[in-house]
């Protein structure tokens, strides 16, 4: 596994024609960037995907609770308007529902990635959850390269070590901060829930 490969010009041309699918675990990404002290500018992130190849689809997975504030709901709607396929599940108020929703969104992400495999050369998974190891293996068996984006630089690290090792490439979010970072978020999940 090469964390920061040197890309030659012929490789760069081949990569730029790759069909890319991005699968963003919204809760995990928010936690990881929060631990690193920056927020994501989702327009810049989408531009970064487009610059990396032919973006087939970018999926963003999240939960929106009945008690969530209006600003957070508008943020979720903006993702859809900016070119992301928004996959949301209604959050329940019970504490036990959190794990159920997390699992439901993980299943949604896995099903979407598997359905997209015939249309992709490269999948980008923005999550650190170890539950996706088998999913990455399945994609690789079908000839799709997988890049995982999370961080080892937070305390504790937000990436599961087995997931990092399974990926064809790992990119630390902190390295992407200059490219995809935005202004500090004015509305956070903790303020709205």
C-alpha positions as CSV (number, residue, x, y, z in Angstrom):
1,X,0.0,0.0,0.0
2,X,1.4,3.4,-1.0
3,X,0.0,6.3,1.1
4,X,1.4,9.1,-1.1
5,X,2.4,7.7,-4.5
6,X,4.4,9.6,-7.0
7,X,2.3,9.8,-10.1
8,X,3.9,9.9,-13.5
9,X,2.3,11.8,-16.4
10,X,0.9,8.7,-18.2
11,X,-0.5,7.5,-14.8
12,X,-2.1,10.9,-14.3
13,X,-3.8,10.7,-17.7
14,X,-5.1,7.1,-16.9
15,X,-6.3,8.2,-13.4
16,X,-8.1,11.3,-14.9
17,X,-10.3,9.1,-17.0
18,X,-11.2,6.8,-14.2
19,X,-14.9,6.5,-13.3
20,X,-15.1,7.5,-9.6
21,X,-17.8,6.9,-7.0
22,X,-17.6,8.7,-3.7
23,X,-19.3,7.3,-0.6
24,X,-19.4,9.7,2.4
25,X,-20.3,8.6,5.9
26,X,-21.5,12.1,7.0
27,X,-21.4,11.4,10.7
28,X,-18.0,9.8,10.6
29,X,-16.6,12.6,8.4
30,X,-18.0,15.3,10.7
31,X,-16.4,13.6,13.7
32,X,-13.1,13.2,12.0
33,X,-12.8,16.7,10.7
34,X,-14.0,18.1,14.1
35,X,-11.3,16.2,15.8
36,X,-8.8,17.7,13.4
37,X,-10.2,21.2,13.9
38,X,-11.6,22.0,10.4
39,X,-14.8,21.8,8.5
40,X,-15.4,20.6,5.0
41,X,-16.4,22.9,2.1
42,X,-18.6,20.4,0.2
43,X,-18.3,22.4,-3.0
44,X,-14.5,22.1,-2.8
45,X,-14.9,18.4,-2.0
46,X,-17.1,17.9,-5.1
47,X,-14.6,19.8,-7.2
48,X,-11.8,17.6,-5.9
49,X,-13.7,14.5,-6.9
50,X,-14.3,16.0,-10.4
51,X,-10.6,16.8,-10.7
52,X,-9.6,13.3,-9.8
53,X,-11.5,11.6,-12.6
54,X,-15.0,11.2,-14.1
55,X,-17.3,11.4,-11.1
56,X,-20.2,9.1,-11.6
57,X,-21.9,9.9,-8.3
58,X,-21.1,11.2,-4.9
59,X,-23.3,9.8,-2.1
60,X,-23.7,11.5,1.3
61,X,-25.2,9.4,4.1
62,X,-26.7,11.1,7.2
63,X,-29.5,11.1,9.8
64,X,-31.8,14.0,10.4
65,X,-33.8,14.0,13.6
66,X,-37.2,15.5,14.2
67,X,-35.6,17.8,16.8
68,X,-32.7,18.9,14.5
69,X,-32.5,22.6,14.0
70,X,-33.5,24.3,10.7
71,X,-29.9,25.3,9.9
72,X,-28.8,21.6,10.0
73,X,-31.8,20.6,7.8
74,X,-30.8,23.3,5.3
75,X,-27.2,22.0,5.3
76,X,-28.5,18.5,4.4
77,X,-30.6,19.9,1.6
78,X,-27.7,21.9,0.2
79,X,-25.7,18.6,-0.2
80,X,-28.5,17.4,-2.6
81,X,-28.4,20.7,-4.5
82,X,-24.6,20.7,-4.8
83,X,-24.6,17.4,-6.7
84,X,-24.6,14.8,-3.9
85,X,-27.1,12.0,-3.8
86,X,-28.3,12.5,-0.2
87,X,-29.3,9.4,1.6
88,X,-30.9,10.3,4.9
89,X,-32.7,8.4,7.6
90,X,-35.0,9.9,10.2
91,X,-33.3,9.8,13.6
92,X,-35.3,8.6,16.5
93,X,-35.1,10.1,20.0
94,X,-34.3,6.9,21.8
95,X,-30.6,6.4,22.6
96,X,-30.7,2.8,21.4
97,X,-31.9,4.0,18.0
98,X,-28.5,5.6,17.3
99,X,-26.8,2.3,16.7
100,X,-29.7,1.0,14.6
101,X,-29.5,4.1,12.4
102,X,-25.8,3.8,12.1
103,X,-26.2,0.2,10.9
104,X,-29.0,1.1,8.6
105,X,-26.9,3.8,6.9
106,X,-23.9,1.4,6.7
107,X,-26.2,-1.1,4.9
108,X,-27.4,1.6,2.5
109,X,-23.8,2.7,1.7
110,X,-22.8,-1.0,1.1
111,X,-25.7,-1.6,-1.2
112,X,-25.1,1.5,-3.1
113,X,-21.4,0.8,-3.6
114,X,-22.1,-2.8,-4.7
115,X,-24.8,-1.6,-7.1
116,X,-22.3,0.9,-8.6
117,X,-19.4,-1.5,-9.0
118,X,-20.1,-2.2,-12.7
119,X,-19.9,1.5,-13.4
120,X,-16.7,2.3,-11.4
121,X,-13.0,2.0,-11.7
122,X,-12.3,3.7,-8.3
123,X,-14.4,4.0,-5.2
124,X,-13.6,6.6,-2.5
125,X,-14.9,5.7,0.9
126,X,-14.9,8.6,3.4
127,X,-15.3,6.7,6.6
128,X,-13.1,5.1,9.2
129,X,-15.5,2.3,10.3
130,X,-14.0,-1.2,10.3
131,X,-17.4,-2.6,9.3
132,X,-16.5,-1.7,5.7
133,X,-13.5,-4.1,5.4
134,X,-15.5,-6.8,3.7
135,X,-17.1,-4.3,1.4
136,X,-13.7,-3.0,0.3
137,X,-12.6,-6.6,-0.3
138,X,-15.7,-7.3,-2.5
139,X,-15.0,-4.1,-4.6
140,X,-11.4,-5.1,-5.0
141,X,-12.3,-8.6,-6.1
142,X,-14.4,-7.0,-8.9
143,X,-11.5,-4.9,-10.1
144,X,-12.4,-1.6,-8.4
145,X,-9.7,0.3,-6.6
146,X,-10.7,1.6,-3.2
147,X,-9.3,4.7,-1.5
148,X,-10.2,5.3,2.1
149,X,-10.2,8.8,3.5
150,X,-10.1,9.3,7.3
151,X,-7.5,10.1,9.9
152,X,-4.8,8.5,12.0
153,X,-3.8,11.9,13.4
154,X,-6.7,12.4,15.8
155,X,-6.7,11.1,19.4
156,X,-7.9,8.4,19.2
157,X,-7.4,7.7,15.5
158,X,-10.7,7.8,13.6
159,X,-9.7,5.0,11.2
160,X,-9.9,1.3,12.0
161,X,-6.5,-0.2,11.3
162,X,-7.8,-3.2,9.4
163,X,-9.8,-0.9,7.1
164,X,-6.7,1.2,6.5
165,X,-4.7,-1.9,5.6
166,X,-7.5,-3.3,3.3
167,X,-7.6,-0.1,1.2
168,X,-5.6,0.2,-2.0
169,X,-4.8,3.7,-0.8
170,X,-5.3,5.6,2.4
171,X,-5.5,9.4,2.5
172,X,-5.4,11.3,5.8
173,X,-8.1,14.0,6.0
174,X,-5.5,16.3,7.5
175,X,-3.6,16.2,4.2
176,X,-6.8,17.2,2.4
177,X,-7.6,20.1,4.7
178,X,-5.9,22.7,2.5
179,X,-7.9,21.4,-0.5
180,X,-11.4,20.8,0.9
181,X,-11.3,22.8,4.1
182,X,-13.9,25.5,4.7
183,X,-14.7,28.1,7.3
184,X,-15.4,26.7,10.7
185,X,-19.0,25.4,10.8
186,X,-21.5,27.8,12.5
187,X,-23.9,25.0,13.1
188,X,-22.8,21.7,14.5
189,X,-24.6,18.4,15.1
190,X,-24.2,18.9,18.9
191,X,-25.8,22.3,18.8
192,X,-28.9,21.0,17.0
193,X,-29.6,17.6,18.6
